[in-house]
Amino acid sequence: MAPTHGRASTYSNYKCRCDACTEANRLRCMEVRAKLRAKPFNQIPHGTTTGYSQYGCHCEACQEVGTASLREQRDKRKLTPFDQIPHGTSGYNSYGCRCKVCHAANKAYRLELKRAKAA
């Protein structure tokens, strides 16, 4: 049975990245986040990564855990072996790679942003 396009489930289950499925998944994610963030403060799991990232809570406990989690993820990426880094803009920005390919891709990306901002 062929997958039906324009559904978030097709995006998730069949890994379809067509515009219709991507848009359906984006809308589903927005709905889920809106529901989570509408919860009262006392129902949020404070002091957890989920409280910070999914519920959008920035109380002191959630912020501390969220910052530590992001730092841990960044440090893990920086330990990735050179031959496993996706070279280009993501290599420069996410992995801290400064090879010629990553440097050139980042330079082109920044120039594109600058032009878009000026337009």
MIDOSE-1310 file (N, C-alpha, C; in nm, 2 decimals, decimal comma, always signed):
residues 119
mapt	+0,08/-0,12/+0,00/+0,00/+0,00/+0,00/+0,09/+0,12/+0,00; +0,06/+0,21/-0,09/+0,14/+0,34/-0,10/+0,10/+0,44/+0,00; +0,20/+0,51/+0,06/+0,17/+0,61/+0,16/+0,09/+0,73/+0,10; +0,00/+0,78/+0,18/-0,08/+0,90/+0,14/+0,00/+1,03/+0,18
hgra	+0,03/+1,11/+0,08/+0,10/+1,23/+0,11/+0,02/+1,34/+0,17; +0,09/+1,43/+0,24/+0,02/+1,54/+0,31/-0,02/+1,50/+0,45; +0,04/+1,40/+0,51/+0,01/+1,36/+0,64/+0,14/+1,36/+0,73; +0,13/+1,39/+0,85/+0,24/+1,39/+0,94/+0,29/+1,24/+0,96
stys	+0,20/+1,15/+0,96/+0,24/+1,01/+0,98/+0,32/+0,96/+0,86; +0,30/+1,01/+0,74/+0,38/+0,97/+0,63/+0,52/+1,03/+0,64; +0,53/+1,15/+0,70/+0,66/+1,21/+0,72/+0,74/+1,12/+0,82; +0,67/+1,08/+0,93/+0,74/+1,01/+1,04/+0,76/+0,86/+1,00
nykc	+0,66/+0,79/+0,95/+0,67/+0,65/+0,93/+0,74/+0,61/+0,80; +0,72/+0,69/+0,70/+0,78/+0,66/+0,57/+0,90/+0,74/+0,53; +0,93/+0,84/+0,62/+1,04/+0,93/+0,60/+1,03/+1,01/+0,47; +0,90/+1,04/+0,43/+0,88/+1,12/+0,31/+0,90/+1,27/+0,35
rcda	+0,98/+1,34/+0,26/+1,01/+1,48/+0,28/+0,96/+1,57/+0,18; +0,85/+1,53/+0,11/+0,79/+1,62/+0,01/+0,73/+1,74/+0,09; +0,70/+1,84/+0,01/+0,65/+1,97/+0,07/+0,52/+1,94/+0,15; +0,43/+1,86/+0,10/+0,30/+1,84/+0,17/+0,32/+1,77/+0,30
ctea	+0,40/+1,67/+0,30/+0,43/+1,59/+0,43/+0,51/+1,67/+0,53; +0,60/+1,75/+0,48/+0,68/+1,83/+0,57/+0,60/+1,94/+0,63; +0,51/+2,00/+0,56/+0,42/+2,10/+0,61/+0,32/+2,04/+0,71; +0,27/+1,92/+0,68/+0,18/+1,85/+0,78/+0,25/+1,82/+0,91
nrlr	+0,37/+1,77/+0,90/+0,45/+1,74/+1,02/+0,48/+1,87/+1,10; +0,51/+1,98/+1,03/+0,54/+2,11/+1,10/+0,41/+2,15/+1,17; +0,30/+2,14/+1,11/+0,17/+2,18/+1,18/+0,14/+2,10/+1,30; +0,17/+1,96/+1,29/+0,14/+1,87/+1,40/+0,24/+1,91/+1,51
cmev	+0,36/+1,94/+1,49/+0,46/+1,97/+1,59/+0,41/+2,10/+1,66; +0,37/+2,20/+1,58/+0,32/+2,32/+1,64/+0,20/+2,30/+1,74; +0,11/+2,21/+1,69/-0,01/+2,18/+1,78/+0,04/+2,12/+1,91; +0,13/+2,02/+1,90/+0,18/+1,95/+2,02/+0,24/+2,05/+2,11
rakl	+0,33/+2,13/+2,06/+0,40/+2,23/+2,15/+0,30/+2,33/+2,21; +0,20/+2,37/+2,13/+0,10/+2,46/+2,19/+0,02/+2,40/+2,30; -0,01/+2,27/+2,29/-0,08/+2,20/+2,40/+0,00/+2,19/+2,52; +0,13/+2,15/+2,50/+0,22/+2,14/+2,61/+0,24/+2,27/+2,69
rakp	+0,26/+2,38/+2,61/+0,29/+2,51/+2,67/+0,17/+2,57/+2,73; +0,05/+2,52/+2,70/-0,07/+2,57/+2,76/-0,10/+2,52/+2,90; -0,02/+2,42/+2,94/-0,04/+2,36/+3,08/+0,00/+2,46/+3,19; -0,08/+2,45/+3,30/-0,04/+2,53/+3,41/+0,10/+2,51/+3,46
fnqi	+0,16/+2,61/+3,52/+0,29/+2,60/+3,57/+0,32/+2,48/+3,67; +0,22/+2,45/+3,75/+0,24/+2,34/+3,85/+0,23/+2,20/+3,79; +0,19/+2,19/+3,66/+0,18/+2,06/+3,59/+0,31/+2,03/+3,51; +0,40/+2,13/+3,50/+0,52/+2,11/+3,42/+0,62/+2,03/+3,50
phgt	+0,69/+1,93/+3,44/+0,80/+1,86/+3,51/+0,92/+1,95/+3,52; +0,93/+2,02/+3,63/+1,04/+2,12/+3,65/+1,17/+2,04/+3,68; +1,28/+2,11/+3,64/+1,41/+2,05/+3,66/+1,45/+1,94/+3,57; +1,38/+1,93/+3,45/+1,40/+1,83/+3,35/+1,43/+1,90/+3,22
ttgy	+1,50/+1,82/+3,13/+1,52/+1,87/+3,00/+1,39/+1,89/+2,92; +1,29/+1,80/+2,95/+1,16/+1,82/+2,89/+1,09/+1,94/+2,93; +1,10/+1,98/+3,06/+1,04/+2,10/+3,10/+1,09/+2,22/+3,03; +1,22/+2,22/+3,00/+1,29/+2,33/+2,93/+1,26/+2,33/+2,78
sqyg	+1,28/+2,22/+2,72/+1,27/+2,22/+2,57/+1,13/+2,20/+2,52; +1,05/+2,11/+2,58/+0,91/+2,09/+2,53/+0,81/+2,18/+2,58; +0,82/+2,21/+2,71/+0,72/+2,30/+2,78/+0,75/+2,44/+2,77; +0,88/+2,47/+2,73/+0,92/+2,61/+2,72/+0,94/+2,68/+2,85
chce	+0,96/+2,60/+2,96/+0,97/+2,66/+3,10/+1,11/+2,71/+3,11; +1,13/+2,83/+3,16/+1,26/+2,89/+3,19/+1,28/+2,93/+3,33; +1,21/+2,85/+3,42/+1,24/+2,87/+3,56/+1,39/+2,84/+3,59; +1,44/+2,87/+3,70/+1,58/+2,85/+3,73/+1,62/+2,70/+3,72
acqe	+1,53/+2,61/+3,77/+1,56/+2,47/+3,77/+1,57/+2,41/+3,63; +1,47/+2,45/+3,55/+1,46/+2,40/+3,41/+1,57/+2,46/+3,32; +1,60/+2,59/+3,35/+1,70/+2,66/+3,27/+1,84/+2,59/+3,30; +1,87/+2,56/+3,42/+1,99/+2,50/+3,46/+2,01/+2,36/+3,39
vgta	+1,91/+2,28/+3,39/+1,91/+2,15/+3,33/+1,92/+2,16/+3,17; +1,84/+2,25/+3,12/+1,84/+2,27/+2,97/+1,97/+2,32/+2,92; +2,04/+2,41/+2,99/+2,17/+2,46/+2,95/+2,27/+2,35/+2,96; +2,27/+2,27/+3,07/+2,36/+2,16/+3,08/+2,34/+2,06/+2,97
slre	+2,22/+2,03/+2,93/+2,19/+1,94/+2,83/+2,24/+1,98/+2,69; +2,22/+2,11/+2,66/+2,27/+2,17/+2,54/+2,42/+2,17/+2,53; +2,48/+2,20/+2,64/+2,63/+2,20/+2,65/+2,68/+2,06/+2,63; +2,62/+1,96/+2,69/+2,66/+1,82/+2,67/+2,65/+1,77/+2,52
qrdk	+2,54/+1,81/+2,46/+2,52/+1,78/+2,32/+2,63/+1,84/+2,23; +2,66/+1,97/+2,26/+2,76/+2,04/+2,18/+2,90/+1,98/+2,20; +2,93/+1,94/+2,33/+3,06/+1,88/+2,35/+3,07/+1,74/+2,29; +2,96/+1,67/+2,28/+2,96/+1,54/+2,22/+2,98/+1,55/+2,07
rklt	+2,92/+1,65/+2,01/+2,94/+1,68/+1,86/+3,09/+1,71/+1,83; +3,15/+1,79/+1,92/+3,29/+1,83/+1,90/+3,38/+1,71/+1,91; +3,34/+1,60/+1,97/+3,43/+1,48/+1,98/+3,41/+1,39/+1,86; +3,32/+1,43/+1,76/+3,30/+1,34/+1,64/+3,43/+1,34/+1,56
pfdq	+3,47/+1,22/+1,52/+3,59/+1,21/+1,43/+3,57/+1,29/+1,30; +3,68/+1,34/+1,25/+3,68/+1,43/+1,14/+3,62/+1,37/+1,02; +3,64/+1,24/+0,99/+3,58/+1,17/+0,87/+3,43/+1,15/+0,89; +3,37/+1,17/+1,00/+3,23/+1,15/+1,02/+3,15/+1,28/+1,03
iphg	+3,22/+1,39/+1,02/+3,15/+1,52/+1,02/+3,09/+1,55/+0,89; +2,96/+1,60/+0,89/+2,90/+1,64/+0,76/+2,95/+1,78/+0,72; +3,06/+1,78/+0,64/+3,12/+1,90/+0,60/+3,04/+1,99/+0,52; +3,05/+2,12/+0,55/+2,96/+2,23/+0,49/+2,92/+2,32/+0,61
tsgy	+2,81/+2,38/+0,59/+2,76/+2,48/+0,69/+2,74/+2,41/+0,83; +2,67/+2,29/+0,83/+2,65/+2,23/+0,96/+2,78/+2,18/+1,02; +2,88/+2,15/+0,94/+3,01/+2,11/+1,00/+3,07/+2,22/+1,07; +3,06/+2,34/+1,01/+3,12/+2,46/+1,07/+3,05/+2,50/+1,20
nsyg	+2,92/+2,51/+1,19/+2,84/+2,56/+1,30/+2,82/+2,46/+1,41; +2,79/+2,34/+1,38/+2,75/+2,24/+1,48/+2,87/+2,16/+1,53; +2,97/+2,14/+1,45/+3,08/+2,05/+1,49/+3,21/+2,13/+1,52; +3,21/+2,26/+1,49/+3,33/+2,34/+1,51/+3,44/+2,31/+1,41
crck	+3,41/+2,25/+1,29/+3,51/+2,21/+1,20/+3,55/+2,34/+1,12; +3,68/+2,36/+1,10/+3,73/+2,48/+1,03/+3,81/+2,44/+0,91; +3,77/+2,33/+0,85/+3,84/+2,29/+0,72/+3,80/+2,39/+0,61; +3,86/+2,38/+0,50/+3,83/+2,48/+0,39/+3,69/+2,47/+0,34
vcha	+3,64/+2,35/+0,33/+3,50/+2,32/+0,28/+3,40/+2,39/+0,38; +3,41/+2,36/+0,51/+3,32/+2,41/+0,61/+3,33/+2,57/+0,62; +3,46/+2,62/+0,61/+3,48/+2,76/+0,62/+3,41/+2,83/+0,50; +3,43/+2,78/+0,38/+3,37/+2,84/+0,26/+3,22/+2,83/+0,26
anka	+3,16/+2,72/+0,31/+3,02/+2,71/+0,32/+2,96/+2,81/+0,42; +3,03/+2,82/+0,53/+2,98/+2,92/+0,63/+2,99/+3,06/+0,58; +3,10/+3,09/+0,51/+3,11/+3,23/+0,45/+3,00/+3,26/+0,35; +2,97/+3,16/+0,27/+2,86/+3,18/+0,17/+2,73/+3,19/+0,24
yrle	+2,71/+3,12/+0,34/+2,58/+3,12/+0,42/+2,56/+3,26/+0,49; +2,67/+3,31/+0,55/+2,66/+3,44/+0,61/+2,64/+3,55/+0,51; +2,70/+3,54/+0,39/+2,68/+3,64/+0,29/+2,54/+3,64/+0,24; +2,48/+3,52/+0,23/+2,34/+3,50/+0,18/+2,25/+3,57/+0,29
lkra	+2,27/+3,55/+0,41/+2,19/+3,61/+0,52/+2,20/+3,76/+0,51; +2,32/+3,81/+0,49/+2,34/+3,95/+0,48/+2,27/+4,02/+0,37; +2,27/+3,95/+0,25/+2,20/+4,00/+0,13/+2,04/+3,99/+0,16; +2,00/+3,89/+0,22/+1,85/+3,87/+0,25/+1,81/+3,98/+0,34
kaa	+1,89/+4,01/+0,44/+1,86/+4,12/+0,54/+1,85/+4,25/+0,47; +1,94/+4,28/+0,38/+1,95/+4,41/+0,31/+1,83/+4,42/+0,21; +1,77/+4,31/+0,16/+1,66/+4,32/+0,06/+1,53/+4,36/+0,12
